[in-house]
């Protein structure tokens, strides 16, 4: 279902957390079960980092993780390939960045426009929701192989 939890890619503290922040990174199977596990582990990690359950920032970030991982499973799935989740809480305490990387290069996210009707179609509403919660978001080609990374920066209220 995921990479070995005790491997170096599971939870990473980048040097001094006071300077660089905290990072959680893990690969998951590209299945609904993998997306659900990614969401639950991200929720747990956020709580451990001081963004408590039942707070608006926690709920928003878990929703962002849920949407991006569901999209990776639904639109970025390639048989036999995992997706990667990376959550980085910056040391300044003001920003959390969520990145989800999949291995499908030909299906790129469409940037929602002001003319999109959230109720018009069954798909596409997730990125409208993510865009409304994010301070910034975009995507980039995956540097180490085929695919893409969708990233979101969420501003924590100070």
NURO-329360 format. One record per residue (C-alpha): residue number from 1; residue in three letters; x, y, z. Coordinates in steps of 0.1 Angstrom, whole numbers. Layout:
BEGIN
ATOM    n  res      X      Y      Z
ATOM  NUM  ALA      X      Y      Z
...
! end
This chain:
BEGIN
ATOM    n  res      X      Y      Z
ATOM    1  UNK      0      0      0
ATOM    2  UNK     29     24      6
ATOM    3  UNK     66     25      8
ATOM    4  UNK     83     12     39
ATOM    5  UNK     73     36     68
ATOM    6  UNK    107     33     83
ATOM    7  UNK    125     43     51
ATOM    8  UNK    141     77     47
ATOM    9  UNK    113     88     24
ATOM   10  UNK     86     85     51
ATOM   11  UNK     90    114     75
ATOM   12  UNK    119    138     71
ATOM   13  UNK    131    165     93
ATOM   14  UNK    153    187     71
ATOM   15  UNK    182    197     93
ATOM   16  UNK    170    220    121
ATOM   17  UNK    132    223    120
ATOM   18  UNK    134    258    135
ATOM   19  UNK    152    269    103
ATOM   20  UNK    137    247     76
ATOM   21  UNK    104    235     90
ATOM   22  UNK     89    201     90
ATOM   23  UNK     84    177     61
ATOM   24  UNK     63    146     57
ATOM   25  UNK     68    126     25
ATOM   26  UNK     56     92     15
ATOM   27  UNK     46     72    -16
ATOM   28  UNK     12     55    -17
ATOM   29  UNK     -5     31    -41
ATOM   30  UNK    -26     49    -67
ATOM   31  UNK    -59     36    -54
ATOM   32  UNK    -87     51    -34
ATOM   33  UNK    -73     32     -3
ATOM   34  UNK    -39     48     -9
ATOM   35  UNK    -55     83    -12
ATOM   36  UNK    -75     77     21
ATOM   37  UNK    -43     66     39
ATOM   38  UNK    -24     96     26
ATOM   39  UNK    -52    119     39
ATOM   40  UNK    -52    102     73
ATOM   41  UNK    -15    103     78
ATOM   42  UNK    -13    140     67
ATOM   43  UNK    -40    148     92
ATOM   44  UNK    -21    131    120
ATOM   45  UNK     12    148    110
ATOM   46  UNK     -5    183    109
ATOM   47  UNK    -19    177    144
ATOM   48  UNK     16    166    157
ATOM   49  UNK     30    198    142
ATOM   50  UNK      6    221    161
ATOM   51  UNK    -22    225    135
ATOM   52  UNK    -48    207    156
ATOM   53  UNK    -77    186    146
ATOM   54  UNK   -110    205    143
ATOM   55  UNK    -93    238    135
ATOM   56  UNK   -101    256    102
ATOM   57  UNK    -65    254     89
ATOM   58  UNK    -63    216     97
ATOM   59  UNK    -97    210     80
ATOM   60  UNK    -87    231     49
ATOM   61  UNK    -53    214     46
ATOM   62  UNK    -68    179     49
ATOM   63  UNK    -94    188     23
ATOM   64  UNK    -66    200      0
ATOM   65  UNK    -47    167      5
ATOM   66  UNK    -79    147     -1
ATOM   67  UNK    -87    165    -34
ATOM   68  UNK    -51    163    -47
ATOM   69  UNK    -47    127    -38
ATOM   70  UNK    -81    118    -52
ATOM   71  UNK    -71    135    -85
ATOM   72  UNK    -38    116    -86
ATOM   73  UNK    -57     84    -83
ATOM   74  UNK    -85     93   -107
ATOM   75  UNK    -66    113   -134
ATOM   76  UNK    -30    105   -128
ATOM   77  UNK    -31     67   -123
ATOM   78  UNK     -7     45   -143
ATOM   79  UNK     -9      8   -135
ATOM   80  UNK     18     -3   -112
ATOM   81  UNK     29     32   -103
ATOM   82  UNK     25     50    -70
ATOM   83  UNK     18     87    -62
ATOM   84  UNK     39    107    -38
ATOM   85  UNK     26    131    -11
ATOM   86  UNK     48    157      4
ATOM   87  UNK     36    181     31
ATOM   88  UNK     60    209     42
ATOM   89  UNK     52    232     71
ATOM   90  UNK     77    261     67
ATOM   91  UNK     97    272     97
ATOM   92  UNK     81    307     96
ATOM   93  UNK     49    291    108
ATOM   94  UNK     29    310     81
ATOM   95  UNK     28    285     52
ATOM   96  UNK     21    249     46
ATOM   97  UNK     29    235     11
ATOM   98  UNK     12    203     -2
ATOM   99  UNK     26    185    -32
ATOM  100  UNK     12    154    -50
ATOM  101  UNK     32    138    -77
ATOM  102  UNK     18    112   -101
ATOM  103  UNK     33     95   -132
ATOM  104  UNK      8    105   -159
ATOM  105  UNK     22    133   -181
ATOM  106  UNK     -5    136   -207
ATOM  107  UNK    -34    145   -183
ATOM  108  UNK    -26    180   -170
ATOM  109  UNK    -47    199   -145
ATOM  110  UNK    -70    226   -160
ATOM  111  UNK    -69    259   -142
ATOM  112  UNK   -104    268   -131
ATOM  113  UNK   -118    301   -145
ATOM  114  UNK   -143    326   -132
ATOM  115  UNK   -168    312   -157
ATOM  116  UNK   -167    276   -143
ATOM  117  UNK   -200    265   -128
ATOM  118  UNK   -192    243    -98
ATOM  119  UNK   -225    224   -103
ATOM  120  UNK   -223    220   -140
ATOM  121  UNK   -202    188   -143
ATOM  122  UNK   -193    159   -120
ATOM  123  UNK   -155    165   -124
ATOM  124  UNK   -135    196   -121
ATOM  125  UNK   -150    210    -89
ATOM  126  UNK   -121    198    -67
ATOM  127  UNK    -96    222    -82
ATOM  128  UNK   -121    250    -79
ATOM  129  UNK   -123    242    -42
ATOM  130  UNK    -85    239    -39
ATOM  131  UNK    -80    272    -57
ATOM  132  UNK   -104    290    -33
ATOM  133  UNK    -85    277     -2
ATOM  134  UNK    -50    282    -15
ATOM  135  UNK    -28    312    -13
ATOM  136  UNK    -11    299    -45
ATOM  137  UNK    -13    267    -65
ATOM  138  UNK      1    254    -98
ATOM  139  UNK     16    223   -113
ATOM  140  UNK     50    215   -129
ATOM  141  UNK     64    186   -148
ATOM  142  UNK     80    159   -127
ATOM  143  UNK    117    163   -128
ATOM  144  UNK    127    127   -123
ATOM  145  UNK    105    109   -148
ATOM  146  UNK     72    111   -165
ATOM  147  UNK     43    128   -147
ATOM  148  UNK     36    160   -129
ATOM  149  UNK     35    176    -94
ATOM  150  UNK      5    196    -84
ATOM  151  UNK     14    219    -55
ATOM  152  UNK     -6    242    -32
ATOM  153  UNK      6    268     -7
ATOM  154  UNK    -18    274     22
ATOM  155  UNK    -14    305     43
ATOM  156  UNK    -19    299     81
ATOM  157  UNK    -35    328    100
ATOM  158  UNK    -11    344    124
! end
